[in-house]
Amino acid sequence: MALDEFEREQLSERDKNIIRMRSITNYTMGVFFIAVGFFFMFPTKYTIGFLSKYDSSTMKMFAVICWVYGLFRLFRGYSKNYFKDR
């Protein structure tokens, strides 16, 4: 009973603004990490000189890690459960 009442509690304007800013930050960082993953997975003619110093399999593994982390950040921004632990 007490847990149900806590979940229905109205948030203050300050908490709503914090949730909005964290959500925007998570969306932005998610898109950024997905873009970094594409940068490392599919190098262009402009970046091939910079990336040729590194091992191809290591770059591909790093790209996949960036994609997974970017998807996690997008999910975290979508779920918006920032104050559930209080």
N, C-alpha and C positions, 0 to 999 in steps of 0.2 A: 504494500500500500504506500509506504513512504517513498519507495523508488519511483512509482508511477507519478506521484505528486512532484517529485524533483524533475522528472523528464518533461512535465507540462509547464514548468516554471517559465515565465516570460523573461526574456533577456533585456538588459538595459541597452540604451542607445550606444554606450561605450562598448559593450560586449558585441553588439551587432557590427559596429565599425571595425573592431578587431577581427571578427570572423571574415568580414568582407576583404580587409587588407591581406589577411593570411591566405585567403582563397585566391585572390589575384596574384599574390606572390607565388603560390604553388602552381597556378596555371602558367605563369610566365617562366618559371624555372623548369617546368615540365617540357614546354615547347623548346626552351633553350637546350636542354640536355638531349632531346630527340634530334635537334638540328646538329648538335655536336656529334652525335652518333652517325648521322648521314655524312658529315664532314670527314670522319675517319673511315667510314666504310666505303664511300665512293669519292675518292679524291679527284679533283679536277686538274686541268693542265696548269693552273696557277698554284695549286697546293702540292703537286706531286714532288717538287723539289724539296719542300720542307718535310714531307712525310716519307720520302725515300730513305731517310736515315734510320727508320725504325722497321722492325720485323713486321711482315704483313699479317701473320696470324695474331700477333699481340695487338695490332691496331684493330683487327676485326673483333677480337674478344672485348677490347675496350669499347668499341662501338655498340656491341650488344649490351654490355653493362650500362652504358649511357641510355640506351633505349629502354631497358627495364626500369632504371631509376627515373627516367622521364615519365614513363607510364605510371609509376608509383606516385610521383608528384601530382600528375593530373588526377589520379583517383583520389588522392588526399584532398585536393582542392575541391573536387566534386562532392565528396562525402561530408565535409564541413563538420566533423565531430571534434572540435577543439576543446570544448568545455565539458565533455562527458565524464572526465575523471575527477572533477571537483565535487 
